Amino acid sequence: MADPNPWGEIELTSRFSEEMSQLCINQDYSDVVFVVDGVKLPAHRVILAARSEYFRAMLFGGMSESSQNEIELKVPLEAFRALLRYIYSGHMSLSQMREEDVLDTLGLANQYGFTELEKAISGYLRKILSLDNVCAVLDAARLYAFDNLMNVCHTFMDRRTTDILKHESFKNLSQQSLIGLLERDSFSAPEVSIFVAVHEWCTANPDANIDLVVSHVRLPLMDLKQLFSVVRPSGIIGNDRLLDAIEKKTTSKFLPYRGALWPEENVASPQFDSKTIQGEQRSSLLDGDTESYDMERGYTRHTINENNDQGIVVELGAISIINHIKILLWDKDVRSYCYYVEAKA
């Protein structure tokens, strides 16, 4: 027998959980049976009602199920087994489950009102995101309105856009999730690659609203050769829309560019394949050293002259979304300077 701690509290929660779990899917004292995919799963009304308002309403709220000894449910079998074990024990070993069963269990947790379980599964999915599962997780997050999980999926996909477009699971995305991706400026890859992937998605999903989906592809970002040799032969873009894209490409000063987005990261660094392509002592600008410089060395400079040249030019490794520029300016004397910063794709 466990001794009470100095404050007079006895803690036997783990033992209680273990003994309660022995009743899970056990005919002893069972007073209701759930039938899932033809498999009979005995349960106990009072335990289910104590753990879930959904089951309380089903089993004691005057619904037709309250008078039935067997209740048939149209739910995934393995996920329902896992949920029952959680109801009886408060424990669920997600790492021992198949990913599709984890996603199904997330759906049941949402359906039956197990909010804490929903949060726990959502947190687990954030940690195990991969190329193989991110599309399925994104669909689940959108379906159950888990905004934080959706954001994590979007960030992952933004950073692996090219790989995502080539992955077989991309074709399984829901229409709503696909459109959500295409609307993102930070879902960045050559637009022709995005179009090819969307075309393959349309082929795999013939019942979708094809016109709506392809309307989110940014055709003006492709060159004329791509528009005529790739887009036009696909047959999913009409000639009028193709001509509109060409006109916008040739006349508009502001095209709807996509760009890589790396929050809290310095994209103007060798890590991101960026380099200084014009200016004196070019290597000093992006080397990260903000201490070792003097009048002669350690900084990149450009002498103002009458040639009206470009000054110091930094070429980023990829088109990027820039929302913050931080520059260490010359501070070794009291002279004043005027700086002009221009960004272009």
C-alpha positions as CSV (number, residue, x, y, z in Angstrom):
1,M,0.0,0.0,0.0
2,A,1.4,3.4,-0.9
3,D,2.3,5.7,1.9
4,P,0.8,9.3,1.8
5,N,3.3,12.1,1.1
6,P,4.0,14.7,3.9
7,W,1.0,16.7,2.7
8,G,-1.4,13.8,3.2
9,E,-1.9,13.2,-0.6
10,I,-2.0,9.7,-2.1
11,E,-1.2,9.5,-5.8
12,L,-2.1,6.2,-7.5
13,T,-3.1,7.6,-10.8
14,S,-1.0,5.2,-12.9
15,R,-2.3,2.2,-11.1
16,F,-5.9,3.4,-11.5
17,S,-5.3,4.0,-15.2
18,E,-3.8,0.5,-15.6
19,E,-6.7,-1.2,-13.9
20,M,-9.3,0.8,-15.8
21,S,-7.6,0.0,-19.1
22,Q,-8.2,-3.7,-18.4
23,L,-11.9,-3.1,-19.0
24,C,-11.2,-1.7,-22.5
25,I,-12.9,-3.8,-25.2
26,N,-13.6,-6.4,-22.4
27,Q,-17.0,-8.1,-22.1
28,D,-16.8,-8.1,-18.3
29,Y,-19.6,-5.8,-17.1
30,S,-20.1,-4.5,-20.6
31,D,-23.6,-3.1,-21.4
32,V,-23.1,-1.8,-24.9
33,V,-21.4,-3.1,-28.1
34,F,-20.1,-0.9,-30.9
35,V,-20.0,-2.5,-34.3
36,V,-17.3,-1.1,-36.6
37,D,-16.5,-2.6,-40.0
38,G,-18.3,-5.8,-38.8
39,V,-16.1,-6.1,-35.6
40,K,-17.8,-6.0,-32.3
41,L,-16.2,-3.9,-29.6
42,P,-17.8,-4.2,-26.1
43,A,-17.8,-1.1,-23.9
44,H,-19.3,0.4,-20.7
45,R,-21.9,3.2,-21.0
46,V,-21.0,5.0,-17.8
47,I,-17.3,5.2,-18.5
48,L,-17.9,6.6,-22.0
49,A,-20.4,9.1,-20.7
50,A,-18.0,10.2,-17.9
51,R,-15.3,10.9,-20.5
52,S,-17.3,12.4,-23.3
53,E,-20.3,14.7,-23.7
54,Y,-20.8,13.2,-27.1
55,F,-21.2,9.7,-25.7
56,R,-23.2,11.0,-22.8
57,A,-25.7,12.5,-25.2
58,M,-25.7,9.3,-27.4
59,L,-26.1,6.8,-24.6
60,F,-28.1,8.7,-22.0
61,G,-29.7,11.6,-23.8
62,G,-32.8,10.0,-25.3
63,M,-31.3,9.3,-28.7
64,S,-32.2,6.1,-30.4
65,E,-28.8,4.6,-29.4
66,S,-29.6,4.9,-25.8
67,S,-32.0,1.9,-26.1
68,Q,-29.8,-0.1,-28.4
69,N,-27.5,-2.9,-27.1
70,E,-25.5,-2.8,-30.4
71,I,-24.6,0.5,-32.1
72,E,-23.1,0.5,-35.6
73,L,-20.6,3.3,-36.3
74,K,-19.2,4.3,-39.7
75,V,-15.7,5.2,-38.5
76,P,-12.2,3.8,-39.1
77,L,-11.7,0.6,-37.0
78,E,-8.1,1.1,-35.8
79,A,-8.7,4.7,-35.0
80,F,-11.8,3.9,-32.9
81,R,-9.8,1.1,-31.1
82,A,-7.2,3.7,-30.2
83,L,-9.8,6.2,-29.0
84,L,-11.4,3.6,-26.8
85,R,-8.0,2.8,-25.2
86,Y,-7.5,6.4,-24.6
87,I,-11.0,6.8,-23.0
88,Y,-10.3,4.0,-20.6
89,S,-6.6,4.7,-19.8
90,G,-5.9,8.3,-20.7
91,H,-2.9,7.0,-22.8
92,M,-2.2,6.8,-26.5
93,S,1.1,5.7,-28.1
94,L,1.1,7.7,-31.3
95,S,4.6,6.7,-32.3
96,Q,3.4,3.1,-32.4
97,M,0.5,3.9,-34.8
98,R,0.5,4.2,-38.6
99,E,0.3,7.8,-39.7
100,E,-3.0,7.2,-41.5
101,D,-4.4,5.9,-38.2
102,V,-3.1,8.9,-36.3
103,L,-4.9,11.2,-38.8
104,D,-8.1,9.1,-38.5
105,T,-7.8,9.3,-34.7
106,L,-7.5,13.1,-34.9
107,G,-10.7,13.2,-36.9
108,L,-12.5,11.1,-34.2
109,A,-11.1,13.3,-31.4
110,N,-12.6,16.3,-33.2
111,Q,-15.9,14.5,-33.8
112,Y,-16.3,13.3,-30.3
113,G,-15.1,16.5,-28.6
114,F,-11.7,15.3,-27.0
115,T,-10.1,18.7,-27.2
116,E,-7.0,17.9,-25.3
117,L,-6.4,14.8,-27.4
118,E,-6.8,16.9,-30.5
119,K,-4.1,19.3,-29.3
120,A,-1.8,16.5,-28.4
121,I,-2.1,14.8,-31.8
122,S,-1.7,18.1,-33.6
123,G,1.5,18.8,-31.7
124,Y,2.8,15.3,-32.5
125,L,2.0,15.8,-36.2
126,R,4.0,19.0,-36.2
127,K,7.1,17.2,-35.0
128,I,6.9,14.3,-37.6
129,L,6.2,16.3,-40.7
130,S,7.9,14.9,-43.8
131,L,7.6,15.0,-47.6
132,D,5.6,11.7,-47.4
133,N,2.9,13.0,-45.0
134,V,2.7,16.8,-45.2
135,C,0.0,16.9,-47.8
136,A,-2.2,14.5,-45.8
137,V,-1.5,16.5,-42.6
138,L,-2.4,19.8,-44.3
139,D,-5.7,18.4,-45.5
140,A,-6.5,17.2,-42.0
141,A,-5.5,20.5,-40.5
142,R,-7.7,22.4,-42.9
143,L,-10.6,20.0,-42.4
144,Y,-10.6,20.4,-38.6
145,A,-9.6,24.1,-38.7
146,F,-6.2,23.7,-36.9
147,D,-4.8,27.0,-38.0
148,N,-1.4,26.5,-36.2
149,L,-0.9,23.1,-37.7
150,M,-1.8,24.5,-41.2
151,N,0.8,27.3,-40.7
152,V,3.4,24.7,-39.9
153,C,2.5,22.7,-42.9
154,H,2.6,25.7,-45.2
155,T,6.0,26.8,-43.9
156,F,7.4,23.3,-44.4
157,M,6.0,23.2,-48.0
158,D,7.2,26.7,-48.8
159,R,10.8,25.6,-48.0
160,R,10.5,22.4,-50.0
161,T,8.3,23.6,-52.8
162,T,10.2,21.9,-55.6
163,D,10.2,18.5,-53.8
164,I,6.5,18.8,-52.9
165,L,5.6,19.5,-56.5
166,K,7.3,16.3,-57.6
167,H,6.0,14.1,-54.8
168,E,3.3,11.6,-55.6
169,S,1.2,12.7,-52.6
170,F,0.8,16.2,-54.2
171,K,-1.9,14.7,-56.5
172,N,-3.9,13.7,-53.4
173,L,-4.3,17.2,-52.0
174,S,-7.8,18.4,-51.7
175,Q,-8.9,21.2,-54.0
176,Q,-9.2,23.7,-51.2
177,S,-5.7,22.9,-49.8
178,L,-4.2,23.1,-53.3
179,I,-5.7,26.5,-54.0
180,G,-4.5,27.7,-50.6
181,L,-1.0,26.8,-51.5
182,L,-1.1,28.4,-55.0
183,E,-2.4,31.6,-53.4
184,R,0.8,31.9,-51.2
185,D,3.4,34.3,-52.5
186,S,6.0,32.2,-50.6
187,F,5.1,28.9,-52.4
188,S,8.0,29.6,-54.6
189,A,9.3,27.6,-57.6
190,P,9.6,28.2,-61.3
191,E,6.0,28.9,-62.4
192,V,6.3,26.4,-65.2
193,S,7.1,23.7,-62.6
194,I,4.0,24.7,-60.6
195,F,1.9,24.5,-63.8
196,V,3.1,21.0,-64.7
197,A,2.3,19.8,-61.1
198,V,-1.1,21.4,-61.2
199,H,-1.8,19.8,-64.6
200,E,-0.9,16.4,-63.2
201,W,-3.2,17.1,-60.2
202,C,-6.0,18.0,-62.6
203,T,-5.5,14.7,-64.5
204,A,-5.7,12.8,-61.2
205,N,-8.8,14.7,-60.0
206,P,-11.1,15.0,-63.1
207,D,-14.1,15.9,-61.0
208,A,-12.5,19.0,-59.5
209,N,-13.2,22.5,-60.7
210,I,-10.3,22.7,-63.1
211,D,-10.9,26.3,-64.2
212,L,-10.9,27.5,-60.6
213,V,-7.7,25.6,-59.8
214,V,-5.7,26.7,-62.8
215,S,-6.8,30.3,-62.4
216,H,-4.4,30.4,-59.4
217,V,-1.4,29.6,-61.6
218,R,0.5,32.8,-62.3
219,L,0.9,32.5,-66.1
220,P,2.5,35.9,-66.6
221,L,5.6,34.7,-64.7
222,M,6.4,32.2,-67.5
223,D,8.3,33.1,-70.6
224,L,6.7,32.9,-74.1
225,K,8.4,29.6,-74.9
226,Q,6.9,28.0,-71.8
227,L,3.5,29.4,-72.5
228,F,3.4,28.0,-76.0
229,S,5.3,24.7,-75.6
230,V,4.0,23.7,-72.1
231,V,0.8,25.5,-71.2
232,R,-1.0,25.6,-74.5
233,P,-0.6,21.9,-75.4
234,S,-2.0,20.9,-72.0
235,G,-5.5,21.9,-73.1
236,I,-6.6,23.2,-69.7
237,I,-5.9,26.9,-70.4
238,G,-8.1,28.6,-73.0
239,N,-6.6,30.8,-75.7
240,D,-8.2,34.0,-74.3
241,R,-6.6,33.4,-70.9
242,L,-3.3,32.7,-72.6
243,L,-3.4,35.9,-74.6
244,D,-4.3,37.8,-71.4
245,A,-1.3,36.4,-69.6
246,I,1.0,37.4,-72.5
247,E,-0.4,40.9,-72.5
248,K,0.0,41.3,-68.7
249,K,3.6,39.9,-69.0
250,T,4.6,42.4,-71.6
251,T,2.8,45.5,-70.3
252,S,2.5,45.3,-66.6
253,K,5.1,46.9,-64.3
254,F,4.0,44.8,-61.3
255,L,3.8,41.1,-61.8
256,P,2.6,38.7,-59.1
257,Y,6.0,37.3,-58.2
258,R,6.6,34.4,-55.8
259,G,9.5,34.4,-53.5
260,A,11.2,32.4,-50.8
261,L,10.2,33.4,-47.3
262,W,12.7,32.6,-44.4
263,P,11.4,34.4,-41.3
264,E,14.2,35.4,-38.9
265,E,16.9,34.3,-41.4
266,N,19.4,36.5,-43.3
267,V,18.9,35.5,-46.9
268,A,21.7,37.8,-48.0
269,S,24.4,35.4,-46.9
270,P,26.5,32.6,-48.5
271,Q,24.3,30.1,-46.7
272,F,21.5,31.0,-49.2
273,D,23.9,31.3,-52.2
274,S,23.9,35.1,-52.1
275,K,26.9,37.1,-53.2
276,T,28.1,40.6,-53.8
277,I,28.6,41.1,-57.6
278,Q,29.6,44.8,-57.7
279,G,31.6,47.0,-55.4
280,E,35.1,47.2,-53.9
281,Q,36.1,44.4,-51.5
282,R,33.0,42.5,-52.3
283,S,33.7,39.5,-50.0
284,S,33.5,41.7,-46.9
285,L,29.8,42.7,-47.2
286,L,28.2,39.3,-46.5
287,D,30.9,37.5,-44.4
288,G,29.1,38.2,-41.2
289,D,32.0,40.0,-39.5
290,T,30.6,43.3,-38.0
291,E,33.7,44.1,-35.9
292,S,36.9,43.7,-37.8
293,Y,37.0,46.7,-40.2
294,D,38.9,50.0,-40.4
295,M,39.5,52.8,-43.0
296,E,41.3,50.4,-45.4
297,R,39.8,47.0,-45.0
298,G,36.9,44.8,-43.9
299,Y,34.0,46.6,-45.6
300,T,32.5,46.9,-49.1
301,R,32.4,50.3,-50.6
302,H,31.5,52.2,-53.8
303,T,33.0,55.5,-54.8
304,I,30.5,58.0,-56.0
305,N,31.5,59.2,-59.5
306,E,30.0,60.8,-62.6
307,N,29.5,57.5,-64.5
308,N,26.1,56.9,-62.7
309,D,26.9,53.2,-62.3
310,Q,25.0,50.7,-60.1
311,G,27.0,51.0,-56.9
312,I,27.1,48.0,-54.6
313,V,25.0,45.1,-55.9
314,V,24.0,42.0,-54.0
315,E,22.6,39.0,-55.9
316,L,20.4,36.8,-53.8
317,G,20.5,33.0,-54.3
318,A,16.8,33.0,-55.1
319,I,13.9,35.4,-55.5
320,S,12.9,36.2,-52.0
321,I,10.3,38.0,-50.0
322,I,12.1,40.8,-48.1
323,N,10.3,42.6,-45.3
324,H,13.4,43.8,-43.3
325,I,16.8,45.1,-44.4
326,K,19.5,45.7,-41.8
327,I,22.8,47.3,-42.9
328,L,25.9,48.2,-40.9
329,L,26.7,51.6,-42.3
330,W,30.1,53.3,-42.2
331,D,30.7,54.7,-38.7
332,K,34.4,55.4,-38.4
333,D,34.2,59.2,-38.8
334,V,31.6,62.0,-38.5
335,R,30.9,62.6,-42.2
336,S,27.3,62.2,-43.4
337,Y,26.3,59.9,-46.2
338,C,23.2,59.4,-48.3
339,Y,22.2,55.8,-49.0
340,Y,19.7,54.5,-51.6
341,V,18.5,50.9,-51.5
342,E,16.7,49.4,-54.5
343,A,15.3,45.9,-54.8
344,K,14.2,44.1,-58.0
345,A,13.5,40.7,-59.3
